[in-house]
């Protein structure tokens, strides 16, 4: 666990460490930045991360972490993995489950090669998510990016992962972890709760659903006797045994079917989670999801960290740190992400001294 000042100091120190030898793997990718478009002919190459080893006290138990993986967020995914390993007391115990879309299934082996090149000792598996499971259930939302079928893969982890896996941490690809992931993995889920996440009860929960939803007891009674709070589904601890027992994937699908017919919400994959779990989430400390660092869904807006200690930083919103850094339009918090970036092209920015601490108020 790090305070904001500690993170800043730690980040600045890391910028002066030499990078390891590079295991290059050219992969085509397209990405759109501010005024700049990287064409399909460009390549992504990642440096090999340092080798992170277990401390002597480590037990044999595995910590399972699930993430989606695609071309647009690949750079973020690699940085997220790097951050988890760097701060883990037992990095060799962390097993990553990467979920890729079957819409470009010819590339699932490419993802495996990329991950292997950056983290040769990493324990991981790449799964294919069948988009057909949700294609007919997705309703248009207020932002096209929210309509990607892969956004809904987190609802199917209990089906995708081996039945022997009882608990998993789900992470979005635009996060970095600056605390020991083991501290998150051991959070107790009390009672019959299947999901744990930081809750934000000061947020107006009603705004996540339409007037038609709240005026119809057939829908709104789902929260009867509960105190539902907003939670961000980009960071969750999930008990897959309880999830399977509750058949929660089917419950989420039922609400998506209602949405197709009645239009009861606007925000993609989040509202079905709120409908199924709102008021019955294990509240985890806010340090585990400093979300919204990507701005208030406005590319050019900068957000500061929330007050209090920080264990995980989350660039939810439109502004992604790798895009803003490359465009020379970074926010101060983006410099906390940069030390975990293994993208080879970014080395020239470090070497040229483009990344500095001038914006950070040190």
Rosetta blueprint (number, residue, H / E / L):
1 X L
2 X E
3 X L
4 X H
5 X H
6 X H
7 X H
8 X H
9 X H
10 X H
11 X H
12 X H
13 X H
14 X H
15 X L
16 X L
17 X L
18 X L
19 X L
20 X L
21 X L
22 X E
23 X L
24 X L
25 X L
26 X L
27 X E
28 X E
29 X L
30 X L
31 X E
32 X E
33 X L
34 X L
35 X L
36 X L
37 X E
38 X E
39 X L
40 X L
41 X L
42 X L
43 X E
44 X E
45 X L
46 X E
47 X E
48 X L
49 X L
50 X L
51 X L
52 X L
53 X L
54 X L
55 X L
56 X L
57 X L
58 X L
59 X L
60 X L
61 X L
62 X L
63 X E
64 X E
65 X E
66 X E
67 X E
68 X E
69 X L
70 X L
71 X L
72 X L
73 X L
74 X H
75 X H
76 X H
77 X H
78 X H
79 X H
80 X H
81 X H
82 X H
83 X H
84 X H
85 X H
86 X H
87 X H
88 X L
89 X L
90 X L
91 X H
92 X H
93 X H
94 X E
95 X E
96 X E
97 X E
98 X E
99 X E
100 X E
101 X E
102 X H
103 X H
104 X H
105 X H
106 X H
107 X H
108 X H
109 X H
110 X H
111 X H
112 X H
113 X H
114 X H
115 X H
116 X H
117 X H
118 X H
119 X L
120 X L
121 X L
122 X L
123 X E
124 X E
125 X E
126 X E
127 X E
128 X E
129 X E
130 X L
131 X H
132 X H
133 X H
134 X L
135 X L
136 X L
137 X L
138 X L
139 X L
140 X L
141 X L
142 X L
143 X L
144 X H
145 X H
146 X H
147 X H
148 X L
149 X H
150 X H
151 X H
152 X H
153 X H
154 X H
155 X H
156 X H
157 X H
158 X H
159 X H
160 X H
161 X L
162 X L
163 X L
164 X L
165 X L
166 X L
167 X E
168 X E
169 X E
170 X E
171 X E
172 X L
173 X L
174 X L
175 X E
176 X E
177 X E
178 X L
179 X L
180 X L
181 X H
182 X H
183 X H
184 X H
185 X H
186 X L
187 X L
188 X L
189 X L
190 X L
191 X L
192 X L
193 X L
194 X L
195 X E
196 X E
197 X E
198 X L
199 X E
200 X E
201 X L
202 X L
203 X L
204 X L
205 X H
206 X H
207 X H
208 X H
209 X L
210 X L
211 X H
212 X H
213 X H
214 X H
215 X H
216 X L
217 X H
218 X H
219 X H
220 X H
221 X H
222 X H
223 X H
224 X L
225 X L
226 X L
227 X L
228 X L
229 X L
230 X E
231 X E
232 X L
233 X L
234 X L
235 X E
236 X E
237 X E
238 X E
239 X E
240 X H
241 X H
242 X H
243 X H
244 X H
245 X H
246 X H
247 X L
248 X H
249 X H
250 X H
251 X H
252 X H
253 X H
254 X H
255 X H
256 X H
257 X H
258 X H
259 X H
260 X H
261 X H
262 X H
263 X L
264 X L
265 X L
266 X L
267 X L
268 X L
269 X L
270 X H
271 X H
272 X H
273 X H
274 X H
275 X H
276 X H
277 X H
278 X L
279 X L
280 X L
281 X L
282 X E
283 X E
284 X L
285 X L
286 X H
287 X H
288 X H
289 X L
290 X E
291 X L
292 X L
293 X L
294 X L
295 X L
296 X L
297 X L
298 X L
299 X L
300 X L
301 X L
302 X L
303 X L
304 X L
305 X L
306 X L
307 X L
308 X L
309 X L
310 X E
311 X L
312 X E
313 X E
314 X E
315 X L
316 X L
317 X L
318 X L
319 X L
320 X L
321 X H
322 X H
323 X H
324 X H
325 X H
326 X H
327 X L
328 X L
329 X L
330 X L
331 X L
332 X L
333 X L
334 X H
335 X H
336 X H
337 X H
338 X H
339 X H
340 X H
341 X L
342 X L
343 X E
344 X H
345 X H
346 X H
347 X H
348 X H
349 X H
350 X H
351 X H
352 X L
353 X L
354 X L
355 X L
356 X L
357 X L
358 X H
359 X H
360 X H
361 X L
362 X L
